[in-house]
Amino acid sequence: MLTALLFIALTAGPPAAPASVAVPPGASLVLRAEGRGVQIYVCAAPPDRPQDYDWRFVAPQANLFTAEGEKIGRHYAGPTWEAQDGGKVVGEVRAKAPSPDPNAIDWLLLSSKSANRVGVLGTAAFVQRLNTTGGRAPDGGCSGQNAGDEIRIPYTAEYDFYTTH
């Protein structure tokens, strides 16, 4: 199964991405997955502005699927991507670009902060989040009266995993 996924990812080719979130030269696409889930936000005020409430990002919660709809893993806080074969990568944001869809979360380039060297995800050096839909926090509806409330905004995204060897 993983060999077939690798072949699909390699033959699909990378999507057009803004230069700000492009992977470095020499990186090779090893897996493309669709993330489907929610972006979780909580209504809170920053410590330095206790009266300035807004929706603060907490974590993603999504499943990862192949182009054929087969579930292959999950995405959660960290941000972490974990495959069913045990491969795992934790990323950190290097760059972002606004989605062409104003209601969608940003496109991102992340580098691997840690990877467990198991399976395809465990060898990822970079993760791109592209072609997003939804997931953006609402502009309003957060105040001191509902501080601590959590909302879950549905989203989808394409996640491309790259290695450097």
ZABA-579493 format. One record per atom (N, C-alpha, C): residue number from 1; z, x, y. Coordinates in nm, 3 decimals, padded with zeros to 5 digits. Each point is the difference from the previous one (the first is absolute). Example, Ala and Ser with C-alpha at 12.3 -4.5 7.8 and 13.67 -1.06 7.14 Angstrom:
<nodes>
+-----+---------+---------+---------+
: num :      c3 :      c1 :      c2 :
+-----+---------+---------+---------+
:   1 :  00.780 :  01.319 : -00.569 :
:   1 :  00.000 : -00.089 :  00.119 :
:   1 :  00.000 :  00.090 :  00.120 :
:   2 : -00.072 : -00.035 :  00.105 :
:   2 :  00.006 :  00.082 :  00.119 :
:   2 :  00.073 : -00.077 :  00.109 :
+-----+---------+---------+---------+
</nodes>
This chain:
<nodes>
+-----+---------+---------+---------+
: num :      c3 :      c1 :      c2 :
+-----+---------+---------+---------+
:   1 :  00.000 :  00.082 : -00.118 :
:   1 :  00.000 : -00.082 :  00.118 :
:   1 :  00.000 :  00.087 :  00.125 :
:   2 :  00.087 :  00.100 :  00.008 :
:   2 :  00.009 :  00.083 :  00.119 :
:   2 : -00.129 :  00.079 :  00.021 :
:   3 : -00.065 :  00.043 : -00.107 :
:   3 : -00.127 :  00.072 :  00.012 :
:   3 : -00.105 : -00.091 :  00.063 :
:   4 : -00.002 : -00.126 : -00.042 :
:   4 : -00.096 : -00.096 :  00.059 :
:   4 :  00.029 : -00.020 :  00.147 :
:   5 :  00.129 : -00.008 :  00.036 :
:   5 :  00.036 : -00.017 :  00.142 :
:   5 : -00.044 :  00.120 :  00.080 :
:   6 :  00.019 :  00.118 : -00.054 :
:   6 : -00.041 :  00.121 :  00.068 :
:   6 : -00.150 :  00.000 :  00.023 :
:   7 : -00.078 : -00.039 : -00.100 :
:   7 : -00.144 : -00.005 :  00.012 :
:   7 : -00.042 : -00.101 :  00.108 :
:   8 :  00.063 : -00.118 : -00.001 :
:   8 : -00.032 : -00.102 :  00.101 :
:   8 :  00.030 :  00.053 :  00.139 :
:   9 :  00.114 :  00.063 :  00.016 :
:   9 :  00.038 :  00.052 :  00.132 :
:   9 : -00.096 :  00.107 :  00.048 :
:  10 : -00.040 :  00.087 : -00.089 :
:  10 : -00.086 :  00.110 :  00.040 :
:  10 : -00.142 : -00.046 :  00.032 :
:  11 : -00.048 : -00.102 : -00.069 :
:  11 : -00.136 : -00.046 :  00.026 :
:  11 : -00.008 : -00.094 :  00.119 :
:  12 :  00.112 : -00.057 :  00.041 :
:  12 : -00.002 : -00.096 :  00.110 :
:  12 : -00.023 :  00.069 :  00.134 :
:  13 :  00.047 :  00.123 :  00.016 :
:  13 : -00.016 :  00.071 :  00.126 :
:  13 :  00.096 : -00.050 :  00.105 :
:  14 :  00.036 :  00.084 :  00.095 :
:  14 :  00.096 : -00.040 :  00.101 :
:  14 : -00.060 : -00.096 :  00.102 :
:  15 :  00.081 : -00.091 :  00.055 :
:  15 : -00.049 : -00.091 :  00.103 :
:  15 : -00.009 :  00.074 :  00.134 :
:  16 : -00.071 : -00.060 :  00.092 :
:  16 : -00.004 :  00.056 :  00.135 :
:  16 :  00.137 : -00.020 :  00.063 :
:  17 :  00.057 :  00.106 :  00.052 :
:  17 :  00.131 : -00.007 :  00.062 :
:  17 : -00.009 :  00.067 :  00.136 :
:  18 :  00.078 : -00.046 :  00.098 :
:  18 :  00.002 :  00.069 :  00.128 :
:  18 :  00.041 :  00.146 : -00.020 :
:  19 : -00.050 :  00.087 :  00.085 :
:  19 :  00.029 :  00.143 : -00.012 :
:  19 :  00.151 :  00.027 :  00.003 :
:  20 :  00.076 : -00.081 :  00.071 :
:  20 :  00.144 :  00.024 :  00.010 :
:  20 :  00.073 : -00.015 : -00.133 :
:  21 : -00.055 : -00.077 : -00.093 :
:  21 :  00.066 : -00.019 : -00.130 :
:  21 : -00.085 :  00.055 : -00.115 :
:  22 : -00.096 :  00.087 :  00.032 :
:  22 : -00.084 :  00.061 : -00.104 :
:  22 :  00.081 :  00.104 : -00.077 :
:  23 : -00.029 :  00.011 : -00.129 :
:  23 :  00.068 :  00.102 : -00.081 :
:  23 : -00.059 :  00.137 :  00.035 :
:  24 :  00.077 :  00.104 : -00.018 :
:  24 : -00.049 :  00.135 :  00.031 :
:  24 : -00.118 :  00.039 : -00.090 :
:  25 : -00.086 :  00.089 :  00.048 :
:  25 : -00.109 :  00.049 : -00.082 :
:  25 :  00.054 :  00.061 : -00.130 :
:  26 : -00.073 : -00.022 : -00.107 :
:  26 :  00.038 :  00.053 : -00.130 :
:  26 :  00.085 : -00.094 : -00.084 :
:  27 :  00.051 : -00.108 :  00.059 :
:  27 :  00.078 : -00.096 : -00.078 :
:  27 : -00.096 : -00.085 : -00.083 :
:  28 :  00.041 : -00.032 : -00.122 :
:  28 : -00.085 : -00.076 : -00.093 :
:  28 :  00.066 : -00.132 : -00.036 :
:  29 : -00.077 : -00.107 :  00.013 :
:  29 :  00.048 : -00.133 : -00.037 :
:  29 :  00.023 : -00.006 : -00.151 :
:  30 :  00.121 : -00.040 : -00.040 :
:  30 :  00.030 : -00.012 : -00.143 :
:  30 :  00.032 : -00.143 : -00.042 :
:  31 :  00.035 : -00.087 :  00.096 :
:  31 :  00.030 : -00.139 : -00.036 :
:  31 : -00.010 : -00.087 :  00.124 :
:  32 : -00.056 : -00.118 : -00.019 :
:  32 : -00.003 : -00.103 :  00.104 :
:  32 :  00.067 : -00.123 : -00.061 :
:  33 :  00.093 : -00.058 :  00.075 :
:  33 :  00.070 : -00.119 : -00.048 :
:  33 :  00.014 : -00.098 :  00.114 :
:  34 :  00.006 : -00.128 : -00.035 :
:  34 :  00.027 : -00.103 :  00.100 :
:  34 :  00.147 : -00.035 : -00.007 :
:  35 :  00.065 :  00.003 :  00.115 :
:  35 :  00.139 : -00.043 :  00.009 :
:  35 :  00.004 : -00.144 :  00.047 :
:  36 :  00.078 : -00.083 : -00.070 :
:  36 :  00.019 : -00.140 :  00.038 :
:  36 :  00.148 : -00.030 : -00.002 :
:  37 :  00.053 : -00.042 :  00.114 :
:  37 :  00.142 : -00.028 :  00.006 :
:  37 :  00.044 : -00.043 :  00.137 :
:  38 :  00.115 :  00.053 :  00.043 :
:  38 :  00.057 : -00.036 :  00.130 :
:  38 :  00.050 :  00.124 :  00.072 :
:  39 :  00.002 : -00.010 :  00.131 :
:  39 :  00.068 :  00.096 :  00.087 :
:  39 :  00.128 : -00.071 :  00.043 :
:  40 :  00.114 :  00.066 : -00.018 :
:  40 :  00.129 : -00.061 :  00.027 :
:  40 :  00.051 :  00.050 :  00.136 :
:  41 :  00.045 : -00.096 :  00.083 :
:  41 :  00.054 :  00.030 :  00.132 :
:  41 :  00.136 : -00.068 :  00.015 :
:  42 :  00.085 :  00.057 :  00.084 :
:  42 :  00.129 : -00.061 :  00.032 :
:  42 :  00.011 : -00.011 :  00.152 :
:  43 :  00.062 : -00.108 :  00.046 :
:  43 :  00.022 : -00.020 :  00.143 :
:  43 :  00.121 :  00.084 :  00.042 :
:  44 : -00.023 :  00.096 :  00.089 :
:  44 :  00.108 :  00.090 :  00.042 :
:  44 : -00.031 :  00.059 :  00.137 :
:  45 :  00.104 :  00.054 :  00.061 :
:  45 : -00.013 :  00.071 :  00.128 :
:  45 :  00.031 :  00.147 : -00.023 :
:  46 : -00.072 :  00.087 :  00.069 :
:  46 :  00.032 :  00.143 : -00.014 :
:  46 :  00.136 :  00.031 :  00.063 :
:  47 :  00.070 :  00.102 : -00.051 :
:  47 :  00.133 :  00.033 :  00.055 :
:  47 :  00.000 :  00.030 :  00.149 :
:  48 : -00.108 :  00.059 :  00.051 :
:  48 : -00.004 :  00.035 :  00.142 :
:  48 : -00.041 : -00.116 :  00.091 :
:  49 : -00.042 : -00.113 : -00.061 :
:  49 : -00.037 : -00.120 :  00.078 :
:  49 :  00.052 : -00.124 : -00.074 :
:  50 :  00.131 : -00.022 :  00.001 :
:  50 :  00.059 : -00.105 : -00.084 :
:  50 : -00.044 : -00.143 :  00.032 :
:  51 : -00.066 : -00.023 :  00.112 :
:  51 : -00.047 : -00.135 :  00.033 :
:  51 : -00.150 : -00.019 : -00.027 :
:  52 : -00.066 :  00.103 : -00.049 :
:  52 : -00.146 :  00.001 : -00.016 :
:  52 : -00.038 : -00.021 : -00.148 :
:  53 :  00.009 : -00.124 : -00.045 :
:  53 : -00.026 : -00.031 : -00.140 :
:  53 : -00.150 : -00.009 : -00.029 :
:  54 : -00.040 :  00.050 : -00.115 :
:  54 : -00.135 : -00.021 : -00.051 :
:  54 :  00.000 :  00.023 : -00.150 :
:  55 : -00.115 : -00.026 : -00.062 :
:  55 : -00.013 :  00.016 : -00.145 :
:  55 : -00.018 :  00.147 : -00.032 :
:  56 :  00.092 :  00.057 : -00.077 :
:  56 : -00.001 :  00.140 : -00.039 :
:  56 : -00.046 :  00.012 : -00.145 :
:  57 : -00.095 :  00.090 : -00.023 :
:  57 : -00.051 :  00.021 : -00.135 :
:  57 :  00.110 :  00.054 : -00.090 :
:  58 :  00.009 : -00.055 : -00.122 :
:  58 :  00.098 :  00.044 : -00.098 :
:  58 : -00.069 :  00.074 : -00.115 :
:  59 : -00.097 : -00.069 : -00.065 :
:  59 : -00.065 :  00.060 : -00.117 :
:  59 : -00.117 : -00.085 : -00.045 :
:  60 : -00.093 :  00.061 : -00.073 :
:  60 : -00.104 : -00.078 : -00.067 :
:  60 :  00.052 : -00.043 : -00.138 :
:  61 : -00.061 : -00.103 : -00.052 :
:  61 :  00.026 : -00.041 : -00.138 :
:  61 : -00.131 : -00.056 : -00.052 :
:  62 : -00.069 :  00.078 : -00.083 :
:  62 : -00.134 : -00.040 : -00.045 :
:  62 : -00.028 :  00.050 : -00.140 :
:  63 : -00.095 : -00.066 : -00.065 :
:  63 : -00.053 :  00.047 : -00.127 :
:  63 : -00.133 :  00.067 :  00.026 :
:  64 : -00.037 :  00.095 : -00.085 :
:  64 : -00.126 :  00.072 :  00.010 :
:  64 : -00.093 : -00.047 : -00.112 :
:  65 : -00.127 : -00.023 :  00.036 :
:  65 : -00.099 : -00.053 : -00.095 :
:  65 : -00.129 :  00.082 :  00.003 :
:  66 : -00.068 :  00.001 : -00.113 :
:  66 : -00.134 :  00.058 : -00.005 :
:  66 : -00.098 : -00.099 :  00.063 :
:  67 : -00.124 :  00.043 :  00.017 :
:  67 : -00.104 : -00.088 :  00.053 :
:  67 : -00.023 : -00.120 : -00.092 :
:  68 :  00.031 :  00.017 : -00.129 :
:  68 : -00.017 : -00.109 : -00.097 :
:  68 :  00.121 : -00.092 : -00.007 :
:  69 :  00.104 :  00.028 :  00.080 :
:  69 :  00.117 : -00.087 :  00.005 :
:  69 :  00.111 :  00.037 : -00.097 :
:  70 : -00.010 :  00.114 : -00.067 :
:  70 :  00.105 :  00.043 : -00.093 :
:  70 :  00.114 :  00.065 :  00.079 :
:  71 :  00.122 : -00.047 : -00.024 :
:  71 :  00.116 :  00.058 :  00.067 :
:  71 :  00.025 :  00.139 : -00.058 :
:  72 :  00.013 :  00.100 :  00.092 :
:  72 :  00.020 :  00.137 : -00.045 :
:  72 :  00.126 :  00.065 :  00.059 :
:  73 :  00.070 : -00.070 :  00.088 :
:  73 :  00.119 :  00.060 :  00.058 :
:  73 :  00.058 : -00.084 :  00.111 :
:  74 :  00.084 :  00.067 :  00.079 :
:  74 :  00.065 : -00.071 :  00.111 :
:  74 :  00.022 :  00.096 :  00.117 :
:  75 :  00.027 : -00.060 :  00.116 :
:  75 :  00.022 :  00.072 :  00.126 :
:  75 :  00.127 : -00.056 :  00.062 :
:  76 :  00.088 :  00.089 :  00.042 :
:  76 :  00.129 : -00.045 :  00.053 :
:  76 :  00.054 :  00.103 :  00.099 :
:  77 :  00.124 : -00.020 :  00.044 :
:  77 :  00.062 :  00.084 :  00.104 :
:  77 : -00.012 :  00.147 : -00.034 :
:  78 : -00.008 :  00.078 :  00.102 :
:  78 : -00.010 :  00.145 : -00.014 :
:  78 : -00.092 :  00.062 :  00.105 :
:  79 : -00.123 : -00.040 :  00.016 :
:  79 : -00.079 : -00.089 : -00.086 :
:  79 : -00.035 :  00.069 : -00.132 :
:  80 :  00.010 : -00.078 : -00.108 :
:  80 : -00.022 :  00.050 : -00.135 :
:  80 : -00.107 : -00.082 : -00.069 :
:  81 : -00.084 :  00.071 : -00.075 :
:  81 : -00.098 : -00.064 : -00.088 :
:  81 :  00.031 :  00.047 : -00.140 :
:  82 :  00.014 : -00.093 : -00.094 :
:  82 :  00.038 :  00.034 : -00.137 :
:  82 : -00.093 : -00.070 : -00.097 :
:  83 : -00.061 :  00.077 : -00.090 :
:  83 : -00.092 : -00.055 : -00.099 :
:  83 :  00.076 : -00.038 : -00.127 :
:  84 : -00.061 : -00.085 : -00.080 :
:  84 :  00.062 : -00.042 : -00.124 :
:  84 :  00.015 :  00.116 : -00.099 :
:  85 : -00.077 :  00.107 :  00.018 :
:  85 :  00.013 :  00.117 : -00.089 :
:  85 :  00.113 :  00.094 :  00.043 :
:  86 :  00.076 : -00.039 :  00.105 :
:  86 :  00.113 :  00.080 :  00.046 :
:  86 : -00.032 :  00.092 :  00.115 :
:  87 : -00.128 :  00.017 :  00.034 :
:  87 : -00.037 :  00.083 :  00.114 :
:  87 :  00.052 : -00.059 :  00.129 :
:  88 :  00.048 :  00.087 :  00.090 :
:  88 :  00.059 : -00.050 :  00.125 :
:  88 : -00.023 :  00.100 :  00.111 :
:  89 : -00.031 : -00.053 :  00.120 :
:  89 : -00.012 :  00.082 :  00.120 :
:  89 :  00.075 : -00.071 :  00.114 :
:  90 :  00.073 :  00.080 :  00.077 :
:  90 :  00.067 : -00.049 :  00.120 :
:  90 : -00.071 :  00.065 :  00.117 :
:  91 : -00.041 : -00.081 :  00.097 :
:  91 : -00.077 :  00.051 :  00.112 :
:  91 :  00.075 :  00.000 :  00.131 :
:  92 : -00.059 :  00.073 :  00.097 :
:  92 :  00.048 : -00.006 :  00.137 :
:  92 : -00.122 : -00.012 :  00.091 :
:  93 :  00.011 : -00.082 :  00.102 :
:  93 : -00.113 : -00.029 :  00.088 :
:  93 : -00.038 :  00.124 :  00.080 :
:  94 : -00.130 :  00.033 : -00.007 :
:  94 : -00.055 :  00.110 :  00.081 :
:  94 : -00.078 : -00.054 :  00.119 :
:  95 : -00.068 : -00.114 : -00.019 :
:  95 : -00.082 : -00.057 :  00.108 :
:  95 : -00.019 : -00.149 : -00.025 :
:  96 : -00.029 : -00.072 :  00.110 :
:  96 : -00.029 : -00.143 : -00.012 :
:  96 : -00.112 : -00.037 :  00.094 :
:  97 : -00.068 : -00.108 : -00.036 :
:  97 : -00.108 : -00.056 :  00.083 :
:  97 :  00.013 : -00.151 : -00.006 :
:  98 : -00.026 : -00.068 :  00.111 :
:  98 :  00.009 : -00.146 : -00.003 :
:  98 : -00.106 : -00.058 : -00.094 :
:  99 :  00.039 : -00.103 : -00.071 :
:  99 : -00.095 : -00.071 : -00.084 :
:  99 : -00.101 : -00.071 :  00.091 :
: 100 : -00.125 : -00.013 : -00.044 :
: 100 : -00.096 : -00.079 :  00.077 :
: 100 :  00.044 : -00.147 :  00.013 :
: 101 :  00.084 : -00.044 : -00.092 :
: 101 :  00.054 : -00.137 :  00.002 :
: 101 :  00.132 :  00.003 :  00.077 :
: 102 :  00.010 : -00.065 :  00.116 :
: 102 :  00.122 :  00.008 :  00.081 :
: 102 :  00.123 : -00.062 : -00.068 :
: 103 : -00.020 : -00.079 : -00.105 :
: 103 :  00.113 : -00.060 : -00.072 :
: 103 :  00.044 :  00.084 : -00.119 :
: 104 : -00.065 :  00.114 : -00.021 :
: 104 :  00.028 :  00.084 : -00.117 :
: 104 :  00.078 :  00.125 :  00.039 :
: 105 :  00.076 :  00.051 : -00.096 :
: 105 :  00.074 :  00.124 :  00.021 :
: 105 : -00.097 :  00.117 :  00.016 :
: 106 :  00.051 :  00.106 :  00.060 :
: 106 : -00.081 :  00.120 :  00.028 :
: 106 : -00.054 :  00.065 : -00.127 :
: 107 : -00.107 :  00.074 :  00.017 :
: 107 : -00.052 :  00.089 : -00.103 :
: 107 :  00.077 :  00.130 :  00.012 :
: 108 :  00.029 :  00.064 : -00.113 :
: 108 :  00.085 :  00.120 :  00.000 :
: 108 : -00.059 :  00.113 : -00.082 :
: 109 :  00.039 :  00.121 :  00.035 :
: 109 : -00.016 :  00.117 : -00.085 :
: 109 :  00.140 :  00.052 : -00.023 :
: 110 :  00.036 :  00.013 : -00.127 :
: 110 :  00.131 :  00.053 : -00.038 :
: 110 : -00.019 :  00.124 : -00.084 :
: 111 :  00.094 :  00.093 :  00.014 :
: 111 : -00.001 :  00.117 : -00.089 :
: 111 :  00.115 : -00.017 : -00.098 :
: 112 : -00.012 :  00.067 : -00.112 :
: 112 :  00.102 : -00.009 : -00.104 :
: 112 :  00.124 :  00.078 :  00.043 :
: 113 :  00.112 : -00.070 :  00.004 :
: 113 :  00.129 :  00.063 :  00.026 :
: 113 :  00.058 :  00.049 : -00.133 :
: 114 : -00.027 : -00.078 : -00.105 :
: 114 :  00.039 :  00.039 : -00.135 :
: 114 : -00.087 : -00.074 : -00.099 :
: 115 : -00.027 :  00.064 : -00.112 :
: 115 : -00.078 : -00.060 : -00.108 :
: 115 :  00.054 :  00.056 : -00.131 :
: 116 :  00.002 : -00.083 : -00.103 :
: 116 :  00.065 :  00.043 : -00.123 :
: 116 : -00.093 :  00.069 : -00.100 :
: 117 : -00.126 :  00.023 :  00.037 :
: 117 : -00.097 :  00.073 : -00.083 :
: 117 : -00.032 : -00.071 : -00.131 :
: 118 :  00.024 : -00.131 : -00.008 :
: 118 : -00.033 : -00.080 : -00.118 :
: 118 : -00.116 : -00.092 :  00.037 :
: 119 : -00.101 : -00.010 : -00.086 :
: 119 : -00.111 : -00.092 :  00.024 :
: 119 : -00.075 :  00.031 :  00.128 :
: 120 : -00.089 : -00.092 :  00.038 :
: 120 : -00.084 :  00.021 :  00.118 :
: 120 :  00.082 : -00.007 :  00.129 :
: 121 :  00.088 : -00.098 :  00.013 :
: 121 :  00.078 : -00.012 :  00.124 :
: 121 :  00.092 :  00.119 :  00.020 :
: 122 :  00.049 :  00.057 : -00.107 :
: 122 :  00.089 :  00.114 :  00.009 :
: 122 : -00.066 :  00.128 :  00.046 :
: 123 : -00.134 : -00.003 :  00.011 :
: 123 : -00.072 :  00.118 :  00.050 :
: 123 : -00.055 : -00.022 :  00.140 :
: 124 :  00.026 : -00.116 :  00.059 :
: 124 : -00.056 : -00.032 :  00.131 :
: 124 :  00.060 :  00.087 :  00.110 :
: 125 : -00.088 :  00.057 :  00.081 :
: 125 :  00.043 :  00.078 :  00.117 :
: 125 : -00.009 : -00.085 :  00.127 :
: 126 : -00.090 : -00.099 : -00.001 :
: 126 : -00.021 : -00.088 :  00.115 :
: 126 : -00.021 : -00.143 : -00.047 :
: 127 :  00.044 : -00.095 :  00.085 :
: 127 : -00.023 : -00.142 : -00.024 :
: 127 : -00.057 : -00.057 :  00.129 :
: 128 : -00.109 : -00.073 : -00.013 :
: 128 : -00.057 : -00.073 :  00.114 :
: 128 :  00.025 : -00.149 : -00.021 :
: 129 :  00.041 : -00.068 :  00.107 :
: 129 :  00.008 : -00.146 : -00.002 :
: 129 : -00.110 : -00.050 :  00.093 :
: 130 : -00.097 : -00.072 : -00.057 :
: 130 : -00.116 : -00.048 :  00.075 :
: 130 : -00.024 : -00.147 : -00.028 :
: 131 : -00.093 : -00.058 :  00.074 :
: 131 : -00.047 : -00.137 : -00.025 :
: 131 :  00.114 : -00.099 : -00.018 :
: 132 :  00.094 :  00.002 :  00.093 :
: 132 :  00.117 : -00.085 : -00.007 :
: 132 : -00.030 : -00.142 :  00.049 :
: 133 :  00.073 : -00.095 : -00.057 :
: 133 :  00.001 : -00.138 :  00.048 :
: 133 :  00.145 : -00.044 :  00.009 :
: 134 :  00.036 : -00.069 :  00.107 :
: 134 :  00.136 : -00.052 :  00.015 :
: 134 :  00.104 :  00.110 :  00.012 :
: 135 :  00.125 : -00.041 : -00.020 :
: 135 :  00.110 :  00.093 : -00.003 :
: 135 :  00.065 :  00.033 :  00.132 :
: 136 : -00.061 : -00.039 :  00.111 :
: 136 :  00.055 :  00.035 :  00.132 :
: 136 :  00.115 : -00.096 :  00.033 :
: 137 :  00.108 :  00.055 :  00.056 :
: 137 :  00.114 : -00.081 :  00.042 :
: 137 : -00.042 : -00.094 :  00.112 :
: 138 :  00.060 : -00.118 :  00.007 :
: 138 : -00.031 : -00.090 :  00.111 :
: 138 :  00.047 :  00.057 :  00.132 :
: 139 : -00.062 : -00.045 :  00.109 :
: 139 :  00.039 :  00.047 :  00.133 :
: 139 :  00.130 : -00.061 :  00.049 :
: 140 :  00.035 : -00.116 : -00.050 :
: 140 :  00.120 : -00.067 :  00.048 :
: 140 :  00.085 : -00.051 : -00.114 :
: 141 :  00.098 : -00.083 :  00.036 :
: 141 :  00.084 : -00.064 : -00.101 :
: 141 :  00.120 :  00.082 : -00.043 :
: 142 :  00.029 :  00.106 :  00.074 :
: 142 :  00.114 :  00.086 : -00.034 :
: 142 :  00.090 :  00.010 :  00.122 :
: 143 :  00.128 : -00.037 : -00.017 :
: 143 :  00.096 :  00.007 :  00.110 :
: 143 :  00.139 :  00.025 : -00.057 :
: 144 :  00.097 :  00.008 :  00.086 :
: 144 :  00.137 :  00.019 : -00.045 :
: 144 :  00.049 : -00.114 : -00.088 :
: 145 : -00.062 : -00.119 :  00.016 :
: 145 :  00.043 : -00.115 : -00.079 :
: 145 : -00.041 :  00.010 : -00.146 :
: 146 : -00.105 :  00.076 : -00.029 :
: 146 : -00.041 :  00.015 : -00.140 :
: 146 :  00.001 :  00.147 : -00.043 :
: 147 :  00.083 :  00.079 :  00.066 :
: 147 :  00.014 :  00.141 : -00.037 :
: 147 :  00.036 :  00.011 : -00.147 :
: 148 : -00.064 :  00.091 : -00.068 :
: 148 :  00.023 :  00.020 : -00.142 :
: 148 : -00.092 : -00.079 : -00.090 :
: 149 : -00.073 : -00.098 :  00.057 :
: 149 : -00.096 : -00.076 : -00.080 :
: 149 : -00.110 :  00.092 : -00.051 :
: 150 : -00.047 : -00.027 : -00.119 :
: 150 : -00.108 :  00.078 : -00.060 :
: 150 : -00.122 : -00.089 : -00.017 :
: 151 : -00.117 :  00.057 :  00.028 :
: 151 : -00.125 : -00.071 : -00.027 :
: 151 : -00.089 :  00.088 : -00.087 :
: 152 : -00.085 : -00.065 : -00.077 :
: 152 : -00.093 :  00.069 : -00.089 :
: 152 : -00.140 : -00.049 :  00.035 :
: 153 : -00.082 :  00.093 :  00.049 :
: 153 : -00.134 : -00.033 :  00.045 :
: 153 : -00.102 :  00.047 : -00.104 :
: 154 : -00.076 : -00.093 : -00.059 :
: 154 : -00.100 :  00.038 : -00.101 :
: 154 : -00.104 :  00.098 :  00.057 :
: 155 : -00.043 :  00.093 : -00.086 :
: 155 : -00.102 :  00.095 :  00.040 :
: 155 : -00.077 :  00.048 : -00.122 :
: 156 : -00.116 :  00.058 :  00.028 :
: 156 : -00.076 :  00.075 : -00.101 :
: 156 : -00.045 :  00.129 :  00.067 :
: 157 : -00.023 :  00.101 : -00.083 :
: 157 : -00.047 :  00.128 :  00.052 :
: 157 : -00.071 :  00.075 : -00.113 :
: 158 : -00.090 :  00.085 :  00.040 :
: 158 : -00.061 :  00.093 : -00.095 :
: 158 :  00.079 :  00.130 :  00.010 :
: 159 :  00.044 :  00.050 : -00.114 :
: 159 :  00.071 :  00.128 : -00.006 :
: 159 : -00.087 :  00.099 : -00.075 :
: 160 : -00.033 :  00.109 :  00.067 :
: 160 : -00.081 :  00.107 : -00.060 :
: 160 :  00.088 :  00.122 : -00.016 :
: 161 :  00.002 :  00.054 : -00.121 :
: 161 :  00.084 :  00.114 : -00.033 :
: 161 : -00.088 :  00.123 : -00.021 :
: 162 :  00.037 :  00.108 :  00.067 :
: 162 : -00.080 :  00.123 : -00.002 :
: 162 :  00.084 :  00.116 : -00.050 :
: 163 : -00.065 :  00.092 : -00.069 :
: 163 :  00.061 :  00.124 : -00.041 :
: 163 : -00.070 :  00.116 :  00.069 :
: 164 :  00.062 :  00.115 : -00.001 :
: 164 : -00.062 :  00.117 :  00.061 :
: 164 : -00.040 :  00.105 : -00.103 :
: 165 :  00.009 : -00.033 : -00.130 :
: 165 : -00.046 :  00.094 : -00.101 :
: 165 : -00.087 : -00.066 : -00.101 :
+-----+---------+---------+---------+
</nodes>
